[in-house]
Amino acid sequence: MKVAIGADHKGFDYKEKIKAILQRLGVEVTDFGTNSHDSVDYPDYGLKVAHTVAEGHADYGITVCWTGNGMNIAANKVKGIRSGLALNPEMAVLTRQHNDANVLAIASKYVREDDLDLIVRAFLQTAFEGGRHVARVEKIRGEEKH
């Protein structure tokens, strides 16, 4: 499995922790930065992650910023991306099961550090349920054709 990861300055510490979690799981990680606490623009990193997933160079993406919303919005602008914000493990499970999310957005302000491992594992280990959710996801894909 390949995962692209990126964060802004407010997500840097969590990105490093998530990267270590992924490496312990044997996941191949592509780290797009940032690599410090110096102020940067979150779209620069969220879009790199999203494009990498959309182009098939990574199976999933994980983004981290202060609220998770900026990265989530940026990633969702890329055709083929369904980014979901998860503040806890249940949200990570549901965004995979119901939305077939391929990018996970994490909020460093609202997610407890102790929950990072559970959230990342929940996201990566949960399959899309299909069934009634297929038509809903297809409606989203259909909008990308306009």
C-alpha positions in Angstrom: 0.0 0.0 0.0 1.2 3.5 -0.8 0.0 6.6 1.1 0.8 10.2 0.2 1.0 12.6 3.2 1.1 16.3 3.6 0.6 19.0 6.2 1.0 22.7 6.8 2.9 24.2 9.7 0.1 23.5 12.2 -0.1 19.9 11.1 3.7 19.3 11.0 4.0 17.5 14.3 1.0 15.2 13.6 2.3 14.5 10.1 5.5 13.2 11.5 3.7 11.0 14.0 1.4 9.7 11.3 4.3 9.0 9.0 5.9 6.8 11.8 2.6 5.0 12.3 2.4 4.3 8.6 6.0 3.1 8.4 5.4 0.7 11.4 2.4 -0.7 9.4 4.7 -1.4 6.4 3.1 1.3 4.3 5.1 3.0 1.6 4.9 6.8 2.4 5.4 9.8 0.1 5.9 12.8 2.3 5.1 16.1 0.6 6.0 18.2 3.6 6.0 20.7 5.1 9.1 19.9 7.1 9.0 22.6 9.8 6.8 24.9 11.9 7.5 27.8 9.5 4.2 29.2 8.2 3.1 27.8 4.8 0.0 27.7 2.7 -2.0 24.5 3.3 -3.3 24.2 -0.3 0.2 23.7 -1.6 0.5 20.5 0.4 -3.1 19.3 0.3 -3.2 19.6 -3.5 0.0 17.7 -3.9 -1.4 14.8 -1.9 -4.7 14.9 -3.8 -3.1 14.9 -7.2 -0.8 12.0 -6.3 -3.9 9.9 -5.3 -6.0 11.0 -8.3 -3.1 10.1 -10.7 -2.8 6.6 -9.1 0.7 7.1 -7.6 -0.7 6.5 -4.1 -3.6 4.4 -2.9 -4.7 6.9 -0.3 -3.7 10.3 1.0 -3.6 11.8 4.5 -3.6 15.6 5.1 -3.2 17.5 8.4 -3.8 21.1 9.2 -5.2 23.1 12.2 -8.9 22.4 11.7 -8.6 19.8 8.9 -11.1 21.9 6.9 -8.6 23.8 4.7 -6.9 20.6 3.6 -10.2 18.9 3.1 -11.6 21.6 0.9 -8.4 21.8 -1.2 -8.2 18.1 -1.7 -11.8 17.9 -2.7 -11.2 20.3 -5.6 -9.2 17.6 -7.4 -11.2 15.4 -9.8 -11.5 11.9 -8.4 -10.8 12.8 -4.8 -13.2 12.2 -2.0 -11.6 13.6 1.1 -13.2 13.0 4.5 -12.5 14.8 7.7 -12.2 12.5 10.7 -11.9 13.7 14.3 -12.2 10.2 15.8 -11.9 6.6 14.7 -15.7 6.2 14.0 -15.6 9.1 11.5 -12.6 7.5 9.8 -14.6 4.2 9.5 -17.7 5.9 8.2 -16.0 8.0 5.6 -14.5 4.9 4.1 -17.7 2.7 4.5 -20.2 5.3 3.2 -18.2 7.8 1.1 -15.4 5.6 -0.3 -13.0 8.4 0.8 -9.5 8.1 -0.7 -8.0 11.0 1.3 -8.2 11.4 5.1 -8.2 15.0 6.6 -7.1 15.3 10.2 -7.4 18.4 12.5 -4.4 18.8 14.7 -6.4 21.2 16.9 -9.3 18.8 17.6 -7.8 15.3 17.3 -6.2 13.9 20.4 -2.7 12.7 19.7 -3.6 9.4 21.4 -6.2 8.8 18.7 -4.0 9.2 15.7 -3.0 5.5 15.5 -6.7 4.4 15.8 -7.9 6.9 13.2 -5.2 6.0 10.7 -5.7 2.3 11.1 -9.5 2.7 10.9 -9.2 4.6 7.7 -6.8 2.2 6.0 -8.4 -1.0 7.2 -12.0 -0.2 6.4 -13.5 -1.1 3.0 -16.2 0.7 1.1 -19.5 -0.9 1.9 -21.0 -0.5 -1.5 -24.7 -1.3 -1.7 -26.9 1.8 -1.2 -23.8 4.0 -1.0 -22.7 3.2 -4.6 -25.4 5.4 -6.1 -24.6 8.3 -3.8 -20.9 8.2 -4.6 -21.7 7.9 -8.3 -23.7 11.2 -8.0 -20.6 12.9 -6.7 -18.5 11.4 -9.5 -21.1 12.5 -12.0 -20.8 16.1 -10.8 -17.1 16.0 -11.8 -18.1 15.7 -15.5 -19.6 19.2 -15.6 
